[in-house]
């Protein structure tokens, strides 16, 4: 006897829409967590890169009994004028081959050096959270490697127009245009002995962002190949991380950077000579920047850090007590 065939019941349109809506809600709930996990991984990788930089600086100091200079002046020698700490520590970043090529080249100015040398990107000097990294340029050209990490030059004593940072008052007795109080600056030859505030209380390096525009700019953060005298070698602690106060470059790649915290403003200017330019610590990490202290440890410094605390961290020898950070 044949049994009657029952019709298979399918989803109704309403049921299908409900299922789709539930899936959409689950995706909406999970996506931010996935994005946060990815950013946490990128920030950890950035931390590791800064640790490598700190270790390279320590190995350099151990070898030569001093830290590399922040940068050379326009008149330093007959070759490689305007080079900076970046070229000095290449052998300690496992880049001896590149360093040997650089030392064998006798070009007068580093921004005119062989492109094969200057365009080589060093992965450990880039931050994976920066969408424009590794960058190019910031040295009058558009091809040379531009990284994310810059050294602490201190607060300086800059005072310009109302659109620039106000005079920074510090108590250290030896802070001038040529010695702005940080660990690395123009023709610096600092040692651990000079860091009298303690290596755990003094910044050595931190992050800067790479602006996207590829025009021939001078002085943007991380422009290691010739932009150093224009400020690209280091950062100022005159303002806290990711400040809304503009960086001041000889020539900006862009005056604002959509997507970066506070749009990362930059203003063009040449007043004050070589001392009249600066970059501040910036990153794409939500809420702050990674920074390497002189003892080699890496910390995350929030945008909300007390300005005086940040200022003291950038001075190696002012004798001031630093609170919690």
C-alpha positions in Angstrom: 0.0 0.0 0.0 1.4 3.3 -1.0 1.9 5.9 1.7 0.9 9.5 1.0 3.8 11.8 0.2 4.1 14.6 2.7 5.1 18.0 1.3 8.5 19.2 2.6 8.1 22.4 4.7 10.4 25.2 3.6 11.4 28.4 5.3 8.9 31.2 4.9 10.1 34.5 3.7 9.7 36.0 7.2 11.7 33.2 8.8 14.5 33.6 6.2 14.6 37.4 6.9 14.8 36.7 10.6 17.7 34.3 10.1 19.5 36.9 7.9 18.9 39.6 10.5 20.3 37.4 13.3 23.4 36.6 11.2 23.9 40.3 10.6 23.6 41.1 14.3 26.2 38.5 15.1 28.6 39.8 12.5 28.1 43.4 13.8 28.9 42.1 17.3 32.0 40.2 16.3 33.5 42.6 13.8 34.7 45.2 16.4 36.2 42.4 18.4 38.1 41.1 15.4 39.2 44.6 14.5 40.4 45.2 18.1 42.3 41.9 18.1 44.0 42.9 14.8 45.0 46.3 16.2 46.3 44.6 19.4 48.5 42.4 17.2 49.7 45.3 15.2 50.5 47.3 18.3 52.4 44.3 19.7 54.4 44.1 16.5 55.1 47.8 16.7 56.3 47.3 20.3 58.7 44.6 19.2 60.1 46.9 16.5 60.8 49.6 19.0 62.4 47.0 21.3 64.7 46.1 18.4 65.5 49.8 17.9 66.3 50.2 21.6 68.5 47.1 21.5 70.4 48.4 18.4 71.0 51.7 20.2 72.3 49.8 23.3 74.6 47.7 21.1 75.9 50.8 19.4 76.6 52.5 22.8 78.3 49.3 24.0 80.6 49.3 21.0 81.4 53.0 20.7 80.8 54.0 24.4 78.3 56.7 23.3 74.9 56.9 21.5 74.8 57.9 17.8 74.3 61.6 17.1 70.8 62.7 16.3 72.0 64.1 13.0 75.0 65.9 11.4 75.0 69.5 10.3 75.4 70.9 6.8 79.1 71.2 7.2 80.0 67.9 8.8 82.7 66.5 6.6 82.9 66.2 2.9 80.6 63.1 2.5 77.3 62.0 3.8 76.2 65.5 5.1 72.8 65.5 6.8 72.9 61.8 7.8 71.5 60.8 11.1 71.3 58.1 13.7 69.5 55.8 11.2 72.7 55.3 9.0 74.8 54.9 12.2 72.8 51.9 13.6 72.2 50.0 10.4 74.9 47.3 11.3 73.1 46.8 14.6 69.7 46.2 12.8 71.2 43.3 10.9 71.7 45.6 7.9 75.5 45.4 7.6 75.3 44.8 3.8 73.3 48.0 3.4 75.7 49.8 5.7 78.7 48.7 3.8 77.2 50.0 0.5 76.4 53.3 2.2 79.9 53.7 3.7 81.5 52.9 0.3 79.5 55.7 -1.4 81.2 59.1 -1.3 78.2 61.3 -2.3 78.4 64.6 -0.6 74.8 64.8 0.6 72.8 61.7 1.7 69.7 62.8 -0.1 71.7 62.5 -3.4 73.0 59.0 -2.7 72.4 56.0 -4.9 68.7 55.1 -5.0 69.5 51.5 -4.6 70.7 52.4 -1.1 68.2 55.0 -0.1 65.1 53.2 -1.3 65.7 50.1 0.7 63.0 49.7 3.3 63.8 48.5 6.8 60.7 46.5 8.0 61.7 46.8 11.7 61.5 50.6 11.5 57.9 50.6 10.3 54.6 50.4 12.2 52.0 48.0 10.8 49.2 50.3 12.1 50.2 53.1 9.8 48.4 52.7 6.5 51.1 54.8 4.7 54.1 52.9 6.0 56.7 52.3 4.7 56.7 55.8 3.3 58.8 57.5 0.7 60.4 60.9 0.6 60.5 63.7 3.2 64.0 64.6 1.9 63.2 66.7 -1.1 62.5 63.6 -3.2 59.8 60.9 -3.5 61.6 57.6 -3.4 63.9 57.4 -0.3 62.7 55.2 2.6 60.7 56.9 5.3 60.1 55.1 8.6 57.9 55.5 11.7 60.4 55.7 14.5 62.2 58.9 15.6 64.4 59.7 18.5 63.8 62.0 21.5 65.4 65.4 21.0 63.9 67.0 24.1 61.5 69.9 24.4 63.8 72.7 23.1 63.2 76.4 23.8 61.1 77.3 20.7 58.9 80.4 20.7 57.2 81.6 17.5 54.0 83.0 16.3 50.6 82.4 17.9 50.0 79.5 15.6 53.1 77.7 17.0 53.7 76.2 20.4 54.3 78.7 23.2 57.7 79.0 24.9 58.5 75.8 26.8 59.7 76.5 30.3 62.2 74.0 31.6 64.6 74.1 34.6 67.5 72.3 33.0 70.5 74.5 32.7 71.9 73.2 29.5 69.1 73.4 26.9 69.9 75.4 23.8 69.2 75.2 20.1 72.1 72.8 19.7 71.4 70.9 22.9 67.6 70.6 23.4 67.8 68.3 26.4 66.9 65.0 24.9 69.0 61.9 24.3 69.8 62.5 20.6 70.1 65.8 18.8 72.3 67.7 16.4 75.9 66.5 16.8 75.1 64.9 20.1 77.5 62.5 21.7 75.5 61.5 24.8 76.3 58.5 27.0 74.4 56.7 29.8 76.4 58.9 32.2 74.7 62.0 30.7 71.3 60.6 31.5 71.4 61.7 35.1 67.6 61.4 35.5 67.9 57.7 35.0 67.4 55.6 31.9 64.1 54.3 33.1 62.8 57.9 33.3 64.1 59.2 30.0 62.6 58.7 26.5 64.9 57.4 23.8 62.5 57.0 20.8 58.9 57.0 19.9 56.5 56.9 16.9 55.8 59.3 14.2 53.3 59.0 11.3 54.0 58.9 7.6 51.9 61.3 5.6 50.5 59.9 2.4 51.3 62.7 -0.2 54.5 61.8 -2.1 55.5 65.3 -3.1 59.1 66.6 -2.5 58.8 67.6 1.1 61.5 68.3 3.7 61.5 67.5 7.4 58.5 65.2 7.8 58.9 62.6 10.6 61.0 59.6 9.7 62.7 61.1 6.6 66.1 59.6 7.3 67.8 60.4 4.0 68.6 64.1 4.1 65.6 65.5 6.0 67.2 65.2 9.4 68.4 68.9 9.8 64.9 69.9 9.0 63.5 67.9 11.9 62.7 64.5 10.5 65.2 62.7 12.7 63.4 63.2 16.0 60.4 64.4 17.9 59.8 67.1 20.5 58.1 66.5 23.8 56.8 70.1 23.8 53.3 68.7 23.2 51.7 65.4 24.3 51.2 62.5 21.8 48.8 63.0 18.9 48.4 66.6 19.8 46.2 68.9 17.7 49.1 71.4 17.6 50.7 71.3 14.2 54.1 69.8 13.4 56.3 72.5 11.8 58.3 71.4 8.7 60.4 73.2 6.1 57.9 71.7 3.6 55.0 69.5 4.6 53.8 66.5 2.5 50.3 67.5 3.5 48.9 70.1 6.0 46.5 67.5 7.4 46.1 63.7 7.3 42.5 62.4 7.2 42.2 59.2 9.3 45.1 60.1 11.7 44.3 61.3 15.2 43.5 65.0 15.2 44.2 65.0 11.5 47.9 65.2 12.3 48.2 68.8 11.2 51.4 70.2 9.7 52.5 73.8 8.9 55.1 74.9 6.5 57.7 77.3 7.9 61.3 78.3 8.0 61.5 80.9 10.8 64.1 80.2 13.4 66.5 78.4 11.0 67.2 74.8 11.7 65.9 75.1 15.2 62.6 76.4 14.0 61.1 73.0 13.0 59.8 70.1 15.0 57.6 67.0 14.9 55.5 65.6 17.7 55.0 61.9 18.6 52.1 60.5 16.7 50.6 57.1 15.7 47.5 55.4 14.4 47.1 53.3 17.6 43.9 54.3 19.3 44.6 56.5 22.3 48.4 57.0 22.3 51.8 56.0 21.0 54.5 53.5 21.8 57.7 54.8 23.2 61.1 53.3 24.0 62.8 54.5 27.2 66.6 54.7 27.4 66.8 51.5 29.4 65.3 49.7 26.4 61.9 49.0 27.7 58.8 50.0 25.6 55.7 51.5 27.1 52.4 52.7 25.6 52.0 56.4 26.4 48.4 57.7 26.3 47.4 60.9 24.6 46.1 62.0 28.0 49.4 61.8 29.7 50.1 64.8 31.9 52.0 67.4 29.8 54.6 68.1 32.5 55.2 64.4 32.9 55.7 64.0 29.2 58.0 67.0 29.2 60.2 65.6 32.0 60.4 62.2 30.3 62.0 64.0 27.3 64.7 65.7 29.3 67.6 63.5 30.4 69.2 65.7 33.1 66.8 68.3 34.7 66.7 66.5 38.1 63.0 66.8 38.4 60.9 64.1 40.0 58.6 62.3 37.6 55.3 61.0 38.8 53.4 57.9 37.7 53.1 57.4 34.0 
